[in-house]
Amino acid sequence: MWTSRAAILRQTGAPMTIETLEVGPLAPGDVLVRVRAASLCHTDLEAIEGALAVNLPAVLGHEAAGEIAALGQDVSDLAKGDRVVLSWNPHCGACFYCEKAQPILCRTFLANGPRGYHFDGKPRLSCDAVPVHQLMYLGGFSEYCVVPAQSAIRVPDAMPFDRAALIGCGVMTGVGAVTRIAKPGWGDTAMVIGCGAVGLSAIQGAVLAGCGEIIAVDPNPARRQLAQAIGATRAVGPEEAVDLARSLTEGRGADLVVEAAGRPETFRLSVEAVRPGGQIVWLGKVAVNEEVAFRWGSLMQEKRIVRSSYGGANPARDFPMLARAYLDGKLKLDEMISARIRLEDINEGFAALKRGETVRSVVTFP
């Protein structure tokens, strides 16, 4: 057993508190990770505000990186000291969906995730002998966490922890939406709606895929400026997006539109801006029971719509590739970090995220 300082959410809508956890013991197939960096994501904010149902008390945090501190039995492909990025999508590898190469739909993953316990459905964290839940199998806002070995993906030692953390969710989701899901043709016109961390990553996916015009759409001028700094060729507000896409394509519209804002009006914008026969990848989300209406004509003419939650991730393949792209100067991550904060500052970090003042704040651990 180990002890760990962690930010614990005990009541939705209330600040998290910094407390000491008991961590472990390790079961076969587990690894103990010393967390070195964990970034603040909107999904965590949804859990804090109650929009995402989470069993409490819980440790949030699902974008994290660290180093292997201990190994459970039957773990042979990792070693103490390995630098790892954590993936929130462990999967059984044997169910109907895993055999269809759709691990994001794994039955065990979907069954045990809402419980907030480990992949085997049992707790690994406690506080004063009371079990503590882990958001999305990780619980990265803690000095140490226990995860399935398959969730700890080795990356090069040269990869900085704070930038490595971003790969685990937002960067993988955005880059993968373009490179793994959409797979646009060289020189295609791409549009990305919403320039938060996921949208900025989708822009970089379009750069890596060789898109020609890359249109960033966001109402915030500062976000539009950042989008151009990392690869967008043009940046406009939502009201200009459709006309611009058509003016650049002889009236057709964008070949690919990635929606990363999560608003009814931006979902509608995505199908208006794409060309006939083009494709749309929806990354944003609204409340599960909220209805979104569309003009029927905007859905016609062979347009293809895909909803993606993790950018077609194969973490063992993709995380090292993204780390290498950063180290080679092909993927920009420094620009996406708005602030580096202490664990004690995490509540203010989420307040700033809610106010729209940050792209990613990263908790760094000594």
ZIPEMO-V245885 format. One record per backbone hydrogen bond with DSSP energy under -1.0 kcal/mol. NH is the residue of the N-H (numbers start at 0). CO is the residue of the C=O. Records with the same first field share a line. If there is no record, write none. Layout:
# ZIPEMO-V245885
NH=CO + CO
This chain:
# ZIPEMO-V245885
1=22
3=20
5=18
6=140
7=16
8=57
12=47
13=10
16=7
18=5
20=3
21=125
22=1
23=123
28=72
29=26
30=146
31=69
32=144
33=66
34=142
35=64
36=64
37=362
38=62
39=360
44=40
45=41
46=42
47=43
48=44
50=45
51=45
57=8
58=132
64=36
65=83
66=33
67=81
68=31
69=31
71=29
74=71
80=67
81=78
83=65
84=152
85=63
86=150
98=94
100=97
101=96
104=101
105=102
109=105
110=106
111=107
112=108
115=112
117=121
120=117
125=21
126=129
129=126
131=124
132=56
133=115
134=58
136=133
137=134
138=134
139=60
140=59
141=139
142=4
144=32
146=30
148=28
150=147
151=148
152=84
154=82
158=155
163=159
164=160
166=163
167=164
170=165
172=168
173=169
174=170
175=171
176=172
178=174
179=175
180=175
181=176
182=177
186=209
187=184
189=212
190=255
191=214
192=257
193=216
199=195
200=196
201=197
202=198
203=199
204=200
205=201
206=202
207=203
208=204
209=206
210=205
211=187
214=189
215=233
216=191
217=235
223=219
224=220
225=221
226=222
227=223
228=224
229=225
231=226
232=213
233=213
235=215
239=236
243=239
244=240
245=241
246=242
247=243
250=245
251=248
253=272
254=188
255=188
256=278
257=190
258=280
259=192
266=262
267=263
268=264
269=265
270=266
271=267
272=268
273=269
274=253
276=300
277=274
278=254
279=303
280=256
281=305
282=258
283=258
289=286
297=294
298=295
303=277
305=279
307=281
316=313
317=313
318=314
321=317
322=318
323=319
324=320
325=321
326=322
327=323
328=325
329=324
330=324
335=332
336=333
337=359
338=359
340=361
344=341
345=342
348=344
349=345
350=346
351=347
352=348
353=349
354=350
355=352
356=351
361=338
362=37
363=340
364=35
